[in-house]
Amino acid sequence: MYQGTQHYTKVTISAWVKFDTFPSSGYDTVVSTQRDGYSRLQVDSDGNPVFYGNFYGTPYGEHRVTGSTDLSTGVWYYLVG
């Protein structure tokens, strides 16, 4: 939600994805946005969906949430963070 000339207080990003492989280590970014910080939908090397953000407002700093669903290759998923 945009509040005048100040900061966005809420953000939602989403994407339809189908993975052929997962990263051998770390994270692969599916979609990224930047406004008053940045947020990313990612997948980790275990095939788990990840929402990552670095925010300038409240909450401040880096935050990452890892989903508990193990994704499979070759299957379509709708990721939302």
C-alpha positions as CSV (number, residue, x, y, z in Angstrom):
1,M,0.0,0.0,0.0
2,Y,1.4,3.4,-1.0
3,Q,1.2,6.2,1.6
4,G,1.6,9.5,-0.2
5,T,5.2,10.5,-0.8
6,Q,6.5,8.2,2.0
7,H,7.0,4.5,1.7
8,Y,5.2,1.4,0.4
9,T,4.0,-0.5,3.5
10,K,3.0,-3.7,1.8
11,V,4.2,-5.6,-1.3
12,T,3.1,-8.8,-3.0
13,I,5.0,-10.4,-5.8
14,S,4.0,-13.6,-7.6
15,A,4.9,-15.8,-10.6
16,W,4.0,-19.0,-12.3
17,V,7.1,-21.2,-12.4
18,K,8.3,-24.6,-13.6
19,F,11.8,-25.6,-12.7
20,D,14.1,-27.8,-14.8
21,T,16.7,-27.8,-12.1
22,F,17.4,-26.2,-8.8
23,P,20.6,-24.3,-7.9
24,S,23.5,-26.4,-6.8
25,S,24.0,-24.0,-3.9
26,G,22.5,-20.8,-2.6
27,Y,19.4,-19.3,-4.3
28,D,18.1,-18.6,-7.8
29,T,15.9,-15.5,-8.1
30,V,12.6,-16.0,-10.0
31,V,11.3,-12.4,-9.8
32,S,12.6,-9.3,-8.1
33,T,11.2,-5.8,-7.4
34,Q,12.8,-2.7,-6.0
35,R,10.9,0.1,-4.3
36,D,11.8,1.4,-0.8
37,G,14.0,-1.7,-0.5
38,Y,13.8,-4.8,-2.6
39,S,12.0,-8.2,-2.5
40,R,12.6,-11.4,-4.3
41,L,10.9,-14.7,-4.9
42,Q,13.6,-17.3,-5.0
43,V,14.2,-21.1,-4.9
44,D,16.9,-22.7,-2.8
45,S,19.1,-25.7,-3.5
46,D,16.7,-28.0,-1.7
47,G,13.8,-26.9,-4.0
48,N,12.1,-24.8,-1.3
49,P,10.4,-21.5,-2.2
50,V,11.9,-18.4,-0.6
51,F,10.6,-14.9,-0.1
52,Y,13.5,-12.5,0.6
53,G,13.5,-8.8,1.3
54,N,15.7,-6.0,2.3
55,F,13.5,-3.2,3.6
56,Y,14.3,0.4,4.5
57,G,11.1,1.0,6.5
58,T,9.5,-1.3,9.1
59,P,10.6,-4.0,9.4
60,Y,14.1,-2.7,8.6
61,G,16.9,-4.8,7.2
62,E,17.2,-8.2,5.5
63,H,14.5,-10.8,6.1
64,R,14.0,-14.3,4.5
65,V,11.2,-16.8,4.8
66,T,11.6,-20.3,3.5
67,G,8.5,-22.3,2.6
68,S,8.1,-25.9,3.9
69,T,6.9,-27.3,0.6
70,D,9.5,-29.2,-1.4
71,L,9.0,-28.3,-5.1
72,S,9.6,-30.8,-7.8
73,T,11.1,-30.2,-11.3
74,G,8.7,-30.3,-14.2
75,V,5.7,-29.2,-12.3
76,W,4.0,-25.7,-12.6
77,Y,3.7,-23.8,-9.3
78,Y,2.2,-20.4,-8.5
79,L,4.5,-18.7,-6.0
80,V,3.4,-15.7,-3.9
81,G,5.4,-13.7,-1.4
